[in-house]
Amino acid sequence: MFNLKNLTNWLAEVLVGAQGGKYVTPDTAIKYPPIWYAVNKIAGHVGQLPLVLHRRMPDERGSEVASSHPAYKLLKLAPNDWQTPIVFKELLTSHALLWGNAYAYIRYQGSRPVELIPLYPGRTAPQVVAGVKGFIHLPETIDDPILKYLRPSEQNYVAMDDDEVLHLPGLGFDGFAGKSLWKVASDSWAIGLESDNRIKNGFQKGFKAAMLLEAPPEAFRKEEDARQFIKDFNDYHSGSDNADKVGLLTRGIKANVTQMNSQEAQMVEHRRYQRQDAALWFLLESILGDDSSVSYNSLEQKNLAYLSNCLMRWLVKWEEECNRKLLTAGSDRYYFKFNVSALLRADHKTTIETLSLGINSRIYSPNEAREKLDMNPYDGGDSYENPAITPGQTGITEEEESEDDQQEEEQQQQDEQRPSDRFRPIVSHMIGVEMNRLAAIAKKDDALTKAVAFYEKWSDTLRNAFVQAGMIEHVVDTHCEDAVELMLTAAKEEAKFGDWLAEHAASVTARQCAIDAICADQDMYSGA
């Protein structure tokens, strides 16, 4: 619990570390490549993923983007006068990663949030007074943006209520603030930094040559002669233009190529371990420079593991805190949600196949799929139809299609009062699938045998679908028996059964007759 009386001492500890302690500060830690990589990766992805405000539809089915809400504009267009959303989210996430906490002052106009002002975490902290949580901030200069809207106290700090601060805490034990990672991991990071410094000092002060020339005592009478020999040797062999040249050593001189010693090999292994250690602090499964990391079958699977094991906790914290602080209390009509599809986007071929499957399953409309590919919509692309079973795709002339449409319309008018009409959608869907299977069989050798075998298995699938919908089971047997009999008759009369079967499968009339026959049998067997 924080007390205003020891505010000065507490802020001093925040800024310089615990009394008597020695820490790797965020400014020094970020100079270590694995830390720079981890913070940039996580904060960068949080920044680039869109955080969108949604409005639930009145019928509780689906949602729409709430672009007119003031909170939407803060995280989609401009959080303040000098930052874009990606810069703002990246900054706060980097604060949360290193300091364990990220803060932003929420400026209101009435009840509308109109600006988010980031607060430096080293000068900001939560406080609990009389059981009420709030925040204190110590401005660094008179130009601190928050001083435009809030007046400091006599102790030069600014006090804010809980609902005035967007707070993203890391892992902590008191329920109010997260632990500063740069303090917790200070000893571990210091080892990595010291290793880099040791290598740096070795390059600056030490001597390490790729080759040493060993000359007998009588080879050179003067030091100047030896220096000139080395200069001539380097001039002749150095540079890419002199690669693979034949060399000649005279005067009994021998060339000794230096090898990596055990201490240097241990240093290389130690640096690899330090990269793995840095990745653990940020919950990353792999980090650049570590060749022993986990491998995945695809980039999509690798990103999915990264999203689940590392990034998702930060995305959820952003969503929940924005829901709690930027939306009206007690209202569940609006909610913030990150769009992670950009991170999980696969290669172009896999993306097309996935969208095609979504269209065929009537999850997406064609225009929704085109929108995900940044393509413009087209007329008629908003319907949720499966193009694989939509009647009238191939093998029909415009005159036949017009005649079939007219017959279908007349038949539908005649059947308006049939009880089986409520089963017509499932019957239409299953017959469409059946005809597609027959079209595929028509291209194979011995199509008749394969078509008869197909109906032996298809009857079970059809029976399960119809019975679950509440239909009479016997209609399946009648339909399959009639279909097999029709094919056997056609095989006797048609010279090329495969061509007939392909034409039959593509015929709108054939599909409609099958649908009508099943519905009629349903009415008959149910006594309608």
C-alpha positions as CSV (number, residue, x, y, z in Angstrom):
1,M,0.0,0.0,0.0
2,F,1.3,3.4,-0.9
3,N,1.2,6.4,1.4
4,L,1.4,10.0,0.3
5,K,3.9,10.7,3.1
6,N,6.6,8.5,1.7
7,L,5.8,9.5,-1.9
8,T,9.2,11.2,-2.4
9,N,11.2,8.2,-1.2
10,W,9.1,5.8,-3.2
11,L,9.6,7.7,-6.4
12,A,13.3,7.9,-5.8
13,E,13.4,4.1,-5.5
14,V,11.4,3.8,-8.8
15,L,13.8,6.1,-10.7
16,V,17.2,4.7,-9.5
17,G,16.4,1.2,-8.1
18,A,16.3,-0.1,-4.6
19,Q,18.6,1.5,-2.1
20,G,22.0,0.0,-2.3
21,G,21.0,-2.2,-5.3
22,K,22.7,-2.3,-8.7
23,Y,20.4,-2.8,-11.7
24,V,20.5,-3.1,-15.4
25,T,18.3,-0.2,-16.4
26,P,15.9,-0.2,-19.3
27,D,18.2,2.1,-21.2
28,T,21.1,-0.3,-20.8
29,A,19.1,-3.5,-21.3
30,I,17.8,-2.3,-24.6
31,K,21.3,-2.2,-25.9
32,Y,21.5,-6.0,-25.6
33,P,20.4,-7.4,-29.0
34,P,18.1,-10.2,-27.6
35,I,16.2,-7.7,-25.4
36,W,15.9,-5.2,-28.3
37,Y,14.6,-8.0,-30.5
38,A,12.1,-9.4,-28.0
39,V,10.6,-5.9,-27.0
40,N,10.5,-4.8,-30.7
41,K,8.8,-8.0,-31.8
42,I,6.0,-8.1,-29.1
43,A,5.4,-4.4,-28.9
44,G,5.6,-4.1,-32.7
45,H,3.0,-6.8,-33.2
46,V,0.6,-5.3,-30.6
47,G,1.0,-2.0,-32.3
48,Q,0.4,-3.2,-35.9
49,L,-2.7,-5.4,-35.1
50,P,-5.9,-3.4,-35.4
51,L,-7.8,-2.9,-32.1
52,V,-11.4,-2.4,-33.3
53,L,-14.5,-1.3,-31.3
54,H,-17.5,-3.5,-32.1
55,R,-21.2,-3.0,-31.4
56,R,-23.4,-6.1,-30.8
57,M,-26.4,-6.2,-33.0
58,P,-29.9,-5.8,-31.4
59,D,-30.8,-9.5,-32.1
60,E,-27.5,-10.6,-30.5
61,R,-26.5,-12.2,-33.7
62,G,-23.2,-10.8,-35.0
63,S,-21.7,-7.3,-34.6
64,E,-20.7,-4.3,-36.6
65,V,-17.8,-1.8,-36.3
66,A,-18.8,1.1,-34.1
67,S,-17.0,3.7,-36.1
68,S,-19.1,6.6,-34.7
69,H,-18.1,5.9,-31.0
70,P,-15.5,8.3,-29.7
71,A,-13.4,5.4,-28.2
72,Y,-13.2,3.9,-31.7
73,K,-11.4,6.9,-33.1
74,L,-8.9,7.0,-30.2
75,L,-7.4,3.6,-31.1
76,K,-8.1,3.6,-34.8
77,L,-7.4,7.1,-36.0
78,A,-5.5,9.2,-33.4
79,P,-5.0,8.7,-29.6
80,N,-3.6,12.2,-29.2
81,D,-2.3,15.1,-31.2
82,W,1.2,13.7,-31.8
83,Q,0.9,9.9,-32.1
84,T,-0.7,7.4,-34.4
85,P,-2.4,4.3,-33.0
86,I,0.5,2.0,-33.9
87,V,3.0,4.3,-32.2
88,F,0.8,4.7,-29.1
89,K,0.2,0.9,-28.7
90,E,3.8,0.1,-29.4
91,L,5.0,2.6,-26.8
92,L,2.7,1.4,-24.0
93,T,3.4,-2.2,-24.7
94,S,7.2,-1.6,-24.5
95,H,6.6,0.2,-21.2
96,A,4.6,-2.8,-19.9
97,L,7.3,-5.3,-21.1
98,L,10.3,-3.6,-19.4
99,W,8.8,-1.6,-16.5
100,G,6.0,-4.1,-15.8
101,N,3.4,-1.3,-16.1
102,A,2.1,1.0,-18.8
103,Y,0.0,4.1,-18.1
104,A,-2.0,6.6,-20.2
105,Y,-4.1,9.5,-18.9
106,I,-7.6,9.5,-20.3
107,R,-8.9,13.0,-21.0
108,Y,-12.6,13.3,-21.0
109,Q,-15.0,15.9,-22.4
110,G,-18.0,15.3,-20.3
111,S,-18.4,11.5,-20.4
112,R,-16.6,11.2,-23.8
113,P,-13.0,10.0,-23.9
114,V,-11.2,12.4,-26.3
115,E,-7.5,11.8,-25.8
116,L,-5.0,9.3,-24.4
117,I,-1.7,10.8,-23.1
118,P,1.1,8.3,-22.3
119,L,2.8,8.6,-18.9
120,Y,6.4,7.7,-18.3
121,P,6.3,4.5,-16.2
122,G,9.4,5.5,-14.2
123,R,7.5,8.5,-12.8
124,T,4.0,6.9,-12.4
125,A,2.6,4.4,-10.0
126,P,-0.7,3.1,-8.6
127,Q,-1.6,4.1,-5.1
128,V,-4.3,2.8,-2.7
129,V,-5.7,5.2,-0.1
130,A,-8.5,4.1,2.2
131,G,-9.2,1.2,-0.1
132,V,-9.5,3.3,-3.2
133,K,-7.1,2.8,-6.1
134,G,-5.7,5.8,-7.9
135,F,-2.5,6.9,-9.6
136,I,0.3,9.4,-9.0
137,H,2.6,10.9,-11.7
138,L,5.6,13.1,-11.2
139,P,6.1,15.4,-14.2
140,E,9.7,15.5,-15.5
141,T,9.5,19.1,-16.9
142,I,7.0,21.9,-17.1
143,D,6.3,20.8,-20.7
144,D,4.8,17.5,-19.6
145,P,1.6,17.1,-21.7
146,I,-0.5,16.2,-18.7
147,L,0.1,19.6,-17.1
148,K,-2.1,21.1,-19.8
149,Y,-5.1,19.5,-18.1
150,L,-4.1,18.7,-14.5
151,R,-2.5,20.8,-11.8
152,P,0.2,19.4,-9.7
153,S,0.1,19.4,-5.9
154,E,2.5,21.2,-3.6
155,Q,4.8,18.2,-3.8
156,N,4.8,18.6,-7.6
157,Y,3.0,15.3,-8.3
158,V,-0.3,14.8,-10.2
159,A,-3.0,12.6,-8.7
160,M,-5.5,10.8,-10.9
161,D,-8.5,8.6,-10.2
162,D,-8.6,4.9,-11.4
163,D,-11.0,5.6,-14.2
164,E,-8.8,8.4,-15.5
165,V,-5.8,6.1,-16.3
166,L,-5.4,3.3,-18.8
167,H,-3.2,0.8,-17.0
168,L,-1.6,-2.3,-18.5
169,P,0.1,-4.3,-15.7
170,G,2.5,-7.2,-16.2
171,L,2.9,-10.1,-13.8
172,G,2.6,-8.9,-10.2
173,F,1.7,-10.2,-6.7
174,D,-0.4,-7.4,-5.1
175,G,-3.2,-7.1,-7.7
176,F,-2.4,-3.4,-8.4
177,A,0.9,-3.3,-10.2
178,G,3.2,-5.5,-12.2
179,K,6.8,-6.3,-11.3
180,S,9.5,-4.3,-13.2
181,L,11.1,-6.8,-15.5
182,W,14.3,-4.8,-15.7
183,K,14.7,-5.3,-12.0
184,V,13.7,-8.9,-11.8
185,A,15.8,-10.0,-14.7
186,S,18.7,-7.6,-14.0
187,D,21.2,-10.3,-12.9
188,S,20.5,-12.4,-15.9
189,W,20.7,-9.6,-18.4
190,A,23.9,-8.3,-16.8
191,I,25.6,-11.5,-17.6
192,G,24.8,-11.1,-21.3
193,L,25.9,-7.5,-21.3
194,E,29.1,-8.3,-19.6
195,S,29.8,-11.1,-22.2
196,D,29.3,-8.5,-25.0
197,N,31.7,-6.1,-23.2
198,R,34.3,-8.8,-22.8
199,I,34.3,-9.6,-26.5
200,K,34.3,-5.9,-27.3
201,N,37.3,-5.3,-25.0
202,G,39.1,-8.3,-26.6
203,F,38.7,-6.8,-30.1
204,Q,39.9,-3.4,-28.9
205,K,42.8,-4.5,-26.8
206,G,43.7,-8.0,-27.7
207,F,45.5,-9.5,-30.7
208,K,44.0,-12.3,-32.8
209,A,45.4,-13.1,-36.2
210,A,44.1,-15.7,-38.6
211,M,47.7,-16.8,-39.4
212,L,51.1,-16.5,-37.8
213,L,54.4,-16.7,-39.8
214,E,57.2,-18.5,-38.1
215,A,60.7,-17.4,-39.3
216,P,64.1,-18.9,-38.2
217,P,66.5,-16.5,-36.4
218,E,68.7,-15.9,-39.4
219,A,65.8,-15.0,-41.8
220,F,65.8,-11.3,-41.1
221,R,68.8,-9.2,-39.9
222,K,66.8,-6.1,-39.3
223,E,63.3,-5.4,-37.9
224,E,62.6,-3.2,-40.9
225,D,63.2,-6.2,-43.2
226,A,60.7,-8.3,-41.2
227,R,58.0,-5.5,-41.3
228,Q,58.5,-5.1,-45.1
229,F,58.1,-8.8,-45.6
230,I,54.8,-8.9,-43.7
231,K,53.6,-5.8,-45.6
232,D,54.4,-7.4,-49.0
233,F,52.8,-10.6,-47.9
234,N,49.6,-8.9,-46.9
235,D,49.5,-6.8,-50.1
236,Y,49.9,-9.9,-52.2
237,H,47.3,-12.0,-50.4
238,S,44.7,-9.6,-49.0
239,G,41.5,-8.7,-50.7
240,S,38.9,-10.6,-52.8
241,D,40.9,-10.0,-56.0
242,N,43.8,-12.0,-54.5
243,A,41.7,-15.0,-53.3
244,D,43.0,-18.5,-54.3
245,K,46.4,-17.1,-55.4
246,V,49.4,-19.4,-55.0
247,G,51.8,-18.2,-52.3
248,L,55.5,-18.8,-51.7
249,L,57.3,-18.6,-48.4
250,T,61.1,-18.4,-48.6
251,R,64.0,-18.2,-46.1
252,G,62.6,-21.2,-44.1
253,I,59.4,-19.3,-43.0
254,K,56.5,-21.5,-42.0
255,A,52.8,-20.5,-42.0
256,N,50.7,-21.5,-38.9
257,V,46.9,-21.1,-39.1
258,T,45.4,-20.3,-35.7
259,Q,42.4,-22.3,-34.5
260,M,39.6,-21.4,-32.1
261,N,40.6,-22.4,-28.6
262,S,38.3,-24.1,-26.0
263,Q,37.7,-20.8,-24.2
264,E,36.5,-19.0,-27.4
265,A,34.2,-22.0,-28.2
266,Q,32.7,-21.8,-24.7
267,M,32.1,-18.1,-25.2
268,V,30.2,-18.8,-28.5
269,E,28.0,-21.4,-26.7
270,H,27.5,-19.0,-23.8
271,R,26.2,-16.3,-26.1
272,R,23.7,-18.8,-27.6
273,Y,22.5,-19.7,-24.1
274,Q,22.1,-16.1,-23.2
275,R,19.8,-15.6,-26.2
276,Q,17.6,-18.5,-25.0
277,D,17.6,-17.1,-21.5
278,A,16.4,-13.7,-22.8
279,A,13.6,-15.4,-24.8
280,L,12.4,-17.1,-21.6
281,W,11.9,-13.7,-19.8
282,F,9.5,-12.6,-22.6
283,L,7.8,-16.1,-23.1
284,L,9.2,-16.3,-26.6
285,E,9.8,-19.9,-27.9
286,S,12.6,-18.8,-30.2
287,I,14.8,-15.8,-30.8
288,L,17.1,-14.8,-33.7
289,G,20.6,-16.2,-33.3
290,D,19.5,-19.4,-31.6
291,D,19.6,-22.3,-34.1
292,S,18.2,-24.8,-31.6
293,S,14.7,-23.2,-31.5
294,V,11.5,-25.2,-32.1
295,S,10.6,-25.9,-35.8
296,Y,7.2,-25.8,-37.3
297,N,5.6,-27.2,-40.4
298,S,4.6,-23.7,-41.7
299,L,4.9,-20.0,-40.9
300,E,1.2,-20.1,-40.0
301,Q,1.8,-22.7,-37.3
302,K,4.8,-20.8,-35.9
303,N,2.8,-17.6,-35.6
304,L,-0.1,-19.5,-34.0
305,A,2.2,-20.8,-31.3
306,Y,3.7,-17.4,-30.8
307,L,0.2,-15.9,-30.5
308,S,-1.0,-18.5,-28.0
309,N,2.0,-18.7,-25.8
310,C,3.3,-15.1,-25.8
311,L,1.2,-12.4,-27.5
312,M,-2.3,-13.3,-26.5
313,R,-2.0,-12.3,-22.9
314,W,-1.0,-8.8,-23.9
315,L,-3.9,-8.5,-26.4
316,V,-6.4,-9.6,-23.8
317,K,-5.1,-7.1,-21.3
318,W,-5.4,-4.4,-23.9
319,E,-9.0,-5.4,-24.7
320,E,-10.2,-5.8,-21.1
321,E,-8.6,-2.5,-19.9
322,C,-10.1,-0.6,-22.9
323,N,-13.5,-2.2,-22.2
324,R,-13.3,-1.2,-18.6
325,K,-12.0,2.4,-18.9
326,L,-13.1,3.7,-22.3
327,L,-16.7,2.3,-22.4
328,T,-19.7,3.1,-20.3
329,A,-19.7,1.0,-17.1
330,G,-22.2,-1.8,-17.0
331,S,-22.8,-1.8,-20.7
332,D,-22.0,-4.9,-22.7
333,R,-23.2,-3.6,-26.0
334,Y,-19.8,-2.5,-27.1
335,Y,-16.5,-4.4,-26.9
336,F,-12.9,-4.0,-28.1
337,K,-11.3,-6.8,-30.1
338,F,-7.9,-7.3,-31.8
339,N,-8.0,-8.5,-35.4
340,V,-5.2,-11.2,-35.4
341,S,-6.0,-12.4,-38.9
342,A,-3.1,-10.4,-40.3
343,L,-0.6,-12.2,-38.1
344,L,-2.1,-15.6,-39.0
345,R,-2.3,-15.0,-42.7
346,A,-0.8,-18.0,-44.6
347,D,0.8,-18.1,-48.0
348,H,-1.4,-17.0,-51.0
349,K,-2.3,-20.5,-52.1
350,T,-3.4,-21.6,-48.7
351,T,-5.3,-18.4,-48.2
352,I,-7.3,-18.9,-51.4
353,E,-8.0,-22.5,-50.5
354,T,-9.2,-21.5,-47.0
355,L,-11.5,-18.7,-48.3
356,S,-12.9,-21.1,-51.0
357,L,-13.7,-23.6,-48.3
358,G,-15.4,-20.8,-46.3
359,I,-17.5,-19.8,-49.3
360,N,-18.5,-23.4,-50.0
361,S,-19.5,-23.8,-46.3
362,R,-21.5,-20.6,-46.5
363,I,-19.3,-19.0,-43.8
364,Y,-18.2,-16.2,-46.1
365,S,-20.0,-14.5,-49.0
366,P,-17.8,-14.0,-52.1
367,N,-17.6,-10.3,-51.4
368,E,-16.4,-10.9,-47.8
369,A,-13.7,-13.2,-49.1
370,R,-12.7,-10.6,-51.7
371,E,-12.5,-7.9,-48.9
372,K,-10.0,-10.1,-47.0
373,L,-7.8,-10.1,-50.2
374,D,-8.2,-6.3,-50.5
375,M,-10.3,-6.7,-53.6
376,N,-13.4,-4.7,-54.7
377,P,-16.8,-6.4,-54.4
378,Y,-19.0,-7.3,-57.4
379,D,-22.7,-7.3,-58.0
380,G,-24.4,-10.5,-56.6
381,G,-21.4,-11.4,-54.4
382,D,-23.2,-10.9,-51.1
383,S,-25.3,-14.1,-51.2
384,Y,-24.3,-17.0,-49.0
385,E,-24.5,-19.8,-51.6
386,N,-22.3,-22.8,-52.2
387,P,-21.1,-22.4,-55.9
388,A,-20.3,-26.1,-55.9
389,I,-24.0,-27.1,-55.5
390,T,-25.7,-24.0,-56.9
391,P,-27.9,-25.1,-59.8
392,G,-27.3,-24.0,-63.4
393,Q,-23.6,-23.7,-63.4
394,T,-22.7,-25.7,-66.5
395,G,-24.2,-27.5,-69.4
396,I,-27.4,-25.4,-69.7
397,T,-28.3,-22.9,-72.4
398,E,-30.0,-19.6,-71.6
399,E,-33.2,-20.9,-73.2
400,E,-33.1,-24.1,-71.1
401,E,-32.3,-22.2,-68.0
402,S,-35.2,-19.8,-68.6
403,E,-37.6,-22.7,-69.2
404,D,-36.4,-24.5,-66.1
405,D,-36.7,-21.4,-64.0
406,Q,-40.3,-21.0,-65.1
407,Q,-41.1,-24.6,-64.4
408,E,-39.5,-24.3,-61.0
409,E,-41.5,-21.2,-60.2
410,E,-44.8,-22.8,-61.3
411,Q,-44.0,-26.0,-59.2
412,Q,-43.1,-23.9,-56.2
413,Q,-46.4,-22.1,-56.5
414,Q,-48.3,-25.4,-56.6
415,D,-46.4,-26.8,-53.6
416,E,-46.8,-23.7,-51.4
417,Q,-49.2,-25.6,-49.0
418,R,-47.1,-28.8,-48.7
419,P,-46.0,-29.7,-45.2
420,S,-42.7,-30.9,-46.7
421,D,-41.7,-27.4,-47.6
422,R,-39.9,-27.0,-44.3
423,F,-37.6,-29.9,-45.3
424,R,-36.9,-28.5,-48.8
425,P,-33.7,-26.6,-47.9
426,I,-32.0,-29.7,-46.4
427,V,-33.2,-31.9,-49.3
428,S,-32.0,-29.4,-51.9
429,H,-28.6,-29.2,-50.2
430,M,-28.1,-33.0,-50.0
431,I,-29.3,-33.5,-53.6
432,G,-26.8,-30.8,-54.7
433,V,-24.0,-32.7,-53.0
434,E,-25.2,-36.0,-54.6
435,M,-25.1,-34.5,-58.1
436,N,-21.6,-33.2,-57.5
437,R,-20.4,-36.6,-56.5
438,L,-22.0,-38.1,-59.6
439,A,-20.4,-35.5,-61.8
440,A,-17.0,-36.6,-60.4
441,I,-17.8,-40.3,-61.0
442,A,-18.8,-39.6,-64.6
443,K,-15.2,-38.7,-65.4
444,K,-13.9,-42.1,-64.2
445,D,-13.6,-45.5,-66.0
446,D,-16.4,-48.0,-65.3
447,A,-18.6,-45.1,-64.2
448,L,-21.7,-47.3,-63.8
449,T,-20.1,-49.7,-61.3
450,K,-18.8,-46.8,-59.2
451,A,-22.1,-45.0,-59.3
452,V,-24.0,-48.0,-58.1
453,A,-21.4,-48.5,-55.3
454,F,-21.7,-44.8,-54.4
455,Y,-25.5,-45.1,-53.7
456,E,-24.8,-48.1,-51.4
457,K,-22.8,-45.8,-49.1
458,W,-24.7,-42.6,-49.9
459,S,-28.0,-44.0,-48.6
460,D,-26.5,-44.1,-45.0
461,T,-25.3,-40.5,-45.2
462,L,-28.7,-39.3,-46.6
463,R,-30.6,-41.3,-44.0
464,N,-28.7,-39.6,-41.1
465,A,-29.2,-36.1,-42.5
466,F,-33.0,-36.6,-43.2
467,V,-33.8,-38.4,-39.9
468,Q,-32.0,-35.6,-37.9
469,A,-34.2,-33.1,-39.8
470,G,-37.3,-35.0,-38.8
471,M,-38.1,-36.7,-42.1
472,I,-39.4,-40.2,-42.8
473,E,-36.5,-42.7,-43.2
474,H,-38.2,-44.6,-46.0
475,V,-37.9,-41.7,-48.4
476,V,-34.2,-42.4,-48.7
477,D,-34.7,-46.0,-49.8
478,T,-37.2,-45.0,-52.4
479,H,-34.9,-42.3,-53.8
480,C,-31.8,-44.4,-54.0
481,E,-33.6,-47.3,-55.6
482,D,-35.1,-45.0,-58.2
483,A,-31.7,-43.4,-58.9
484,V,-30.0,-46.8,-59.4
485,E,-32.8,-48.1,-61.6
486,L,-32.6,-44.9,-63.7
487,M,-28.8,-45.4,-64.2
488,L,-29.2,-49.0,-65.2
489,T,-31.8,-48.1,-67.8
490,A,-29.6,-45.3,-69.2
491,A,-26.6,-47.7,-69.4
492,K,-28.6,-50.0,-71.7
493,E,-29.9,-47.2,-73.9
494,E,-26.9,-44.8,-74.0
495,A,-23.7,-45.6,-75.9
496,K,-21.5,-43.5,-73.5
497,F,-22.9,-43.8,-70.0
498,G,-20.3,-41.4,-68.6
499,D,-21.4,-38.6,-70.9
500,W,-25.0,-39.2,-69.9
501,L,-24.2,-39.2,-66.2
502,A,-22.3,-35.9,-66.5
503,E,-25.2,-34.3,-68.3
504,H,-27.7,-35.8,-65.8
505,A,-25.7,-34.5,-62.8
506,A,-25.5,-30.9,-64.3
507,S,-29.2,-30.8,-65.2
508,V,-31.4,-28.4,-63.2
509,T,-34.4,-30.4,-64.2
510,A,-33.0,-33.6,-62.9
511,R,-32.1,-32.0,-59.6
512,Q,-35.5,-30.4,-59.2
513,C,-37.3,-33.7,-60.0
514,A,-35.3,-35.5,-57.4
515,I,-36.1,-32.8,-54.8
516,D,-39.8,-32.8,-55.7
517,A,-40.0,-36.6,-55.6
518,I,-38.4,-36.8,-52.1
519,C,-40.7,-34.1,-50.8
520,A,-43.7,-35.8,-52.3
521,D,-42.7,-39.1,-50.7
522,Q,-42.3,-37.4,-47.4
523,D,-45.9,-36.0,-47.6
524,M,-47.2,-39.4,-48.6
525,Y,-45.5,-41.4,-45.9
526,S,-46.4,-38.9,-43.3
527,G,-50.0,-38.9,-44.3
528,A,-50.1,-35.2,-45.3
